[in-house]
Amino acid sequence: MKNFKFNSKIKICILISLSVVLMYFRLSVPFLPNFLKFDLSDIPIFFITIIFSPIWGVISLALKNLLVCFTMGSFTFGIGELANFLMGFFFIIPGAYFYKKFDGNKKYIFSLLSGMIGLTLAGVILNATVILPVYVKLLGVELSSFIGEGNTLLKFLIIYIVPYNIIKSMIVFFPTVAIIARLKK
C-alpha cells in the first residue's frame, strides 16, 4: 500500500511538471483579446482530478500556477495565474464530480456540460467582479484598454469570455477523456 501511494505521488508530480511545460506553449487566437490565450496545461490537471481525486486536482492546479510564476515569471503581478487557478477550479471540480457519478455516455455528457457551465459562469462572474477590476487597479489603466473602446463590460463578457471558456472546456475535456479511455483498455 505504501508503494502504491509513493507511485501515485510520483505520477502526480510528473503530470504537474508536464502541465507546467504545456503552459509555455500559449496560443493567441486572432478574434480574442491578446490576454486570452489557450494552452493545454489543464489537461494533465483534469486527468489528475479524475484519476486520483479532486483534492489532488486542486493541489496540482495550485502547484502548477506557483511553478509557472517562479519559472516563467508573471507579467500580470500574479493575477493571470490566480485567474487560471480559479477558472481551472470551476472546471475540474464539477467535471470530475459528474465523471465519477455516472456511467457510460452520461458521464461524458454531464462531465463536459458541468465543467463547461462552471468554467463559463466563473469566467463571467470573476472577470466582471474580481479579475478585470484588479487588473485595472494594479496596472493603473482604464477598463476600456481591456474590453476595447466602445464596448460595455457585459458585451465584452458575452462576445469574448463566454466563447473562450466554452472552447477551452472542449480543448481540455476531449483529450483528457480520450487519454483516460485509452489507458483503461
C-alpha positions in Angstrom: 0.0 0.0 0.0 2.8 2.5 0.8 4.4 1.7 -2.5 1.2 2.5 -4.3 0.9 5.9 -2.6 4.5 6.7 -3.5 4.0 5.7 -7.1 0.8 7.8 -7.3 2.6 10.8 -5.9 5.4 10.3 -8.5 2.8 10.1 -11.3 1.1 13.3 -10.0 4.5 15.1 -9.9 5.2 14.1 -13.5 1.8 15.3 -14.6 2.2 18.6 -12.8 5.6 19.0 -14.5 4.1 18.3 -17.9 1.4 20.8 -17.1 4.0 23.5 -16.4 5.8 22.7 -19.6 2.5 22.9 -21.6 1.9 26.3 -20.1 4.9 27.6 -22.0 3.0 26.9 -25.3 0.2 29.5 -25.1 -1.6 30.4 -28.3 -3.3 33.6 -29.1 -6.4 33.5 -31.1 -7.0 36.3 -33.7 -10.6 37.1 -32.7 -9.9 37.2 -29.0 -8.2 39.9 -26.9 -4.4 39.4 -26.5 -4.6 38.4 -22.8 -6.9 35.5 -23.5 -4.6 32.7 -24.6 -5.2 29.0 -25.0 -2.9 26.4 -23.5 -3.1 22.7 -22.8 -1.8 22.8 -19.3 -5.2 21.9 -17.7 -5.3 18.6 -19.5 -2.9 16.9 -17.0 -4.6 18.6 -14.1 -8.1 17.4 -15.2 -6.5 13.9 -15.6 -5.1 14.1 -12.0 -8.5 15.2 -10.8 -10.4 12.3 -12.4 -7.8 9.5 -11.8 -6.6 10.4 -8.3 -9.0 12.8 -6.6 -10.5 16.3 -6.7 -8.2 17.3 -3.8 -5.1 16.3 -5.7 -6.5 18.1 -8.7 -6.8 21.4 -6.8 -3.4 20.9 -5.2 -1.9 20.2 -8.6 -3.6 23.3 -10.1 -2.2 25.5 -7.3 1.3 24.0 -7.7 1.2 24.4 -11.5 0.4 28.1 -11.2 3.0 28.7 -8.5 5.6 26.9 -10.6 4.7 28.9 -13.6 5.1 32.1 -11.6 8.5 31.0 -10.5 9.8 29.6 -13.8 8.2 32.0 -16.3 7.6 35.0 -14.1 4.4 36.8 -14.1 3.7 39.8 -16.3 0.4 40.3 -14.6 1.5 40.5 -10.9 0.1 37.0 -10.4 -3.4 38.0 -11.5 -3.3 35.8 -14.6 -2.1 32.8 -12.6 -4.8 33.4 -10.0 -7.4 33.7 -12.8 -6.0 30.4 -14.2 -6.3 28.7 -10.8 -9.9 29.9 -10.2 -11.1 29.1 -13.7 -9.4 25.7 -13.6 -11.0 25.0 -10.2 -14.5 25.7 -11.5 -13.9 23.4 -14.5 -12.2 20.4 -12.8 -14.4 20.1 -9.7 -17.9 19.8 -11.4 -16.4 18.0 -14.4 -14.7 15.3 -12.2 -17.8 15.0 -9.9 -20.1 14.1 -12.8 -17.4 11.9 -14.5 -17.4 9.8 -11.3 -21.1 10.0 -10.6 -22.4 8.5 -13.9 -21.5 5.5 -16.0 -21.5 5.1 -19.8 -22.1 8.0 -22.1 -23.9 10.0 -19.3 -20.6 10.6 -17.5 -19.1 12.2 -20.6 -22.1 14.4 -21.4 -22.6 15.6 -17.8 -18.9 15.9 -17.1 -18.4 18.2 -20.1 -21.5 20.2 -19.6 -21.0 20.8 -15.9 -17.3 21.7 -16.4 -18.2 24.0 -19.3 -21.0 25.7 -17.3 -18.8 26.0 -14.2 -15.9 27.5 -16.2 -18.2 29.8 -18.2 -20.1 31.1 -15.2 -17.0 31.6 -13.2 -15.3 33.3 -16.2 -18.1 35.8 -16.5 -18.6 36.5 -12.8 -15.0 36.6 -11.8 -13.9 38.7 -14.8 -16.7 41.2 -14.0 -16.2 41.4 -10.3 -12.6 40.5 -9.5 -10.1 39.9 -12.3 -10.7 42.8 -14.6 -11.1 45.3 -11.7 -7.9 44.1 -10.1 -6.0 44.4 -13.5 -7.3 47.9 -13.9 -6.3 48.9 -10.4 -2.9 47.3 -10.3 -1.9 48.4 -13.8 -3.4 51.8 -13.5 -5.2 51.7 -16.8 -8.8 52.2 -18.0 -11.1 49.3 -18.3 -11.5 50.1 -22.0 -7.9 49.1 -22.5 -9.0 45.5 -21.8 -12.5 45.4 -23.2 -11.9 47.7 -26.2 -13.2 51.2 -26.9 -16.9 51.4 -27.2 -17.6 48.0 -25.6 -19.6 47.6 -22.4 -18.4 45.1 -19.8 -21.5 42.9 -20.5 -20.9 43.0 -24.2 -17.2 42.0 -23.7 -18.1 39.2 -21.4 -20.7 37.8 -23.8 -18.7 38.2 -27.0 -15.3 37.1 -25.7 -15.3 35.5 -22.3 -18.2 33.1 -22.9 -17.0 31.7 -26.2 -13.4 31.5 -24.9 -14.4 29.4 -21.9 -16.7 27.1 -24.0 -13.8 26.4 -26.4 -11.3 26.0 -23.6 -13.6 23.5 -21.9 -13.7 21.3 -25.0 -9.9 21.7 -25.6 -9.3 20.3 -22.0 -12.1 17.8 -21.9 -11.8 15.8 -25.1 -8.1 15.0 -25.0 -8.3 14.1 -21.3 -11.2 11.7 -21.8 -9.5 10.2 -24.8 -6.4 9.5 -22.8 -8.3 8.0 -19.9 -10.4 5.8 -22.2 -7.2 4.6 -23.9 -5.5 3.8 -20.6 -8.5 1.8 -19.4 -8.3 -0.6 -22.3 
